[in-house]
Every structure is written in C-alpha cells, then in structure tokens.
Amino acid sequence: MTFPSHMTLALAEARAAAARGEVPVGAVVVDASGAVVARAGNRTRELGDPTAHAEILAIRAACAALGSERLPGHDLYVTLEPCAMCAGAIAAARIARLYYGAEDAKSGGVARGARVLAQPQSHHAPEIYDGIGARAAEALLRAFFRDRRGSD
C-alpha cells in the first residue's frame, strides 16, 4: 500500500463510526512492510465504554493479532490528534510512528494539552507526523457536529 492509502483507510473507519452515531475518528495499525494489521473506528457509545476510542481499539486488535502487548516497528494512522489516554496507550504499545490528520485544540494530548509523549514520564515517544489528510478529517468532524447540533 502507498503512504496516502493508510490515511484513506482511517478516514473510511471514521466515516463508518459517524454512520453508527459515533464521533468520526478512525485508526489503522500498519506493520513495517506496509500491511494493515488492524483498523477501527470509535465505538464508545455502541460499547458503552469511554475507552473505546479508535486508537485503543486498533491497538488492542493489533496486539491480539500478533500475540504481543507491544507493537515496535508498527505505525498508527489516526484521523484526529490522539487524546491523553490514547497517547499513553501509543507509548505503552511502543508504536514507532504516529501519523494523524486533524489537530484537536480541545482534547488533544500529543501536540496540544497534556503533550503526553513529550513528558519525561513517557517511556516511549514515536516519531510524529501531523496534518496527514487533515482537510478531509476536519471536514468529516465539522459535518458530523454540524448535523448533531442541527438535529437537537
């Protein structure tokens, strides 16, 4: 797969999450050869689980598929800047590279807010690349929240 296709898959997961009434965030875990190991979209409402963010679900699925609690050499593509909880999981999983689309000024935990991966207590910090597919991710989020506000 080519580089842009990974974010395309994450955006597809985000669209599927929106169709389920979830905040449209999608994530994809990719191994060093570029093969997709796991993919997920938000399912917090569906599962009644505040930890069921796309990143957490994708990391859990990848770890289960590989039989390991860590994912060294793996990349994570996510449509929105991870929150502090997800940033902690990314560090714990030893993700090699994080690619994300839209920034999250309200709840971001990577470049804004808590900046979890930059803290000395973080046991691991992946390479971080932001703005990948940002316009598409931002448009999806804006439309989702605009539609939610319009229907109340």
C-alpha positions in Angstrom: 0.0 0.0 0.0 1.1 3.5 -0.6 1.5 6.1 2.1 -1.7 8.0 1.5 -3.8 4.8 1.4 -3.3 4.2 5.1 -5.0 7.5 6.0 -7.7 6.8 3.4 -8.4 3.6 5.4 -8.5 5.5 8.6 -10.9 8.0 7.1 -13.1 5.1 5.9 -13.2 3.9 9.5 -14.1 7.4 10.7 -17.0 7.6 8.2 -18.2 4.2 9.4 -18.1 5.5 13.0 -20.1 8.6 12.0 -22.7 6.3 10.4 -23.0 4.5 13.7 -23.6 7.8 15.5 -20.1 7.9 17.0 -17.6 10.8 16.8 -15.9 10.2 13.4 -12.4 9.1 14.3 -10.7 6.2 12.6 -7.3 4.4 13.1 -5.2 1.9 11.3 -2.2 0.0 12.5 0.4 -0.9 9.8 3.4 -3.2 10.1 6.9 -2.4 8.7 6.1 -3.9 5.3 3.0 -1.6 5.0 0.5 -4.3 5.6 -2.6 -3.4 7.7 -2.6 -5.3 11.0 -5.8 -3.7 12.5 -8.3 -0.9 11.9 -11.1 0.5 13.9 -13.4 3.5 14.4 -14.8 5.0 17.6 -17.3 2.8 19.4 -17.7 4.5 22.8 -21.5 4.8 22.6 -22.0 1.4 21.0 -20.0 -0.4 23.6 -20.8 1.9 26.5 -17.1 2.2 27.1 -15.3 5.5 27.4 -12.0 3.9 26.4 -13.3 2.6 23.1 -11.6 5.2 21.1 -10.4 4.2 17.6 -6.8 4.2 18.6 -7.3 2.0 21.6 -9.4 -0.5 19.6 -6.9 -0.6 16.8 -4.0 -1.1 19.2 -5.9 -3.9 21.1 -6.8 -5.7 17.8 -3.2 -5.4 16.5 -1.8 -6.7 19.8 -4.3 -9.6 19.8 -3.4 -10.5 16.2 0.3 -10.5 16.9 0.1 -12.1 20.4 2.1 -9.3 22.0 1.4 -6.3 24.2 3.8 -4.1 22.2 3.9 -3.1 18.6 7.5 -2.0 17.9 8.1 -1.2 14.2 4.4 -0.5 13.6 2.8 2.7 12.5 -0.5 4.2 13.6 -2.6 6.4 11.3 -5.4 8.2 13.0 -7.7 10.9 11.7 -7.6 13.1 14.8 -4.9 14.1 17.2 -4.9 11.4 20.0 -6.2 12.4 23.4 -4.1 12.0 26.5 -5.5 8.5 27.1 -4.7 7.3 23.6 -1.3 9.0 23.6 -0.4 6.9 26.8 -1.6 3.8 25.0 0.6 4.6 22.0 3.6 5.0 24.2 2.8 1.8 26.1 2.4 -0.1 22.8 5.8 1.2 21.6 4.3 2.4 18.3 7.2 3.5 16.0 5.5 6.3 14.1 2.2 8.2 14.6 0.5 9.9 11.7 -2.5 12.0 12.4 -4.8 14.3 10.5 -6.8 17.0 12.2 -5.5 18.7 15.3 -7.6 18.7 18.4 -7.3 22.0 20.2 -9.9 20.9 22.8 -8.8 17.4 23.7 -5.5 16.7 22.0 -2.9 15.0 24.1 0.1 15.0 21.6 0.8 18.5 20.3 -1.7 20.3 22.5 -3.0 19.9 26.0 -1.1 17.4 28.1 1.5 16.6 25.4 1.8 13.2 26.9 4.5 11.9 24.6 6.8 14.8 25.3 6.7 14.3 29.1 9.8 12.8 30.8 7.5 10.1 32.3 6.6 8.8 28.9 8.5 5.6 28.5 8.5 5.8 24.7 7.8 8.5 22.1 7.1 7.7 18.5 8.0 9.8 15.5 5.1 12.1 15.0 3.7 13.4 11.7 0.7 15.7 11.8 -1.6 17.1 9.2 -1.8 14.0 7.1 -5.3 14.1 5.5 -6.2 16.9 7.8 -8.6 18.7 5.5 -10.7 15.5 4.9 -10.7 14.6 8.6 -11.6 18.2 9.7 -14.5 18.3 7.1 -15.8 15.0 8.4 -15.7 16.2 12.0 -17.3 19.6 11.1 -20.1 17.9 9.2 -20.8 15.4 12.0 -21.1 18.1 14.7 -23.0 20.5 12.5 -25.6 17.7 11.8 -25.8 16.9 15.5 -26.3 20.5 16.5 -28.9 20.9 13.7 -31.0 17.9 14.9 -31.3 18.9 18.5 
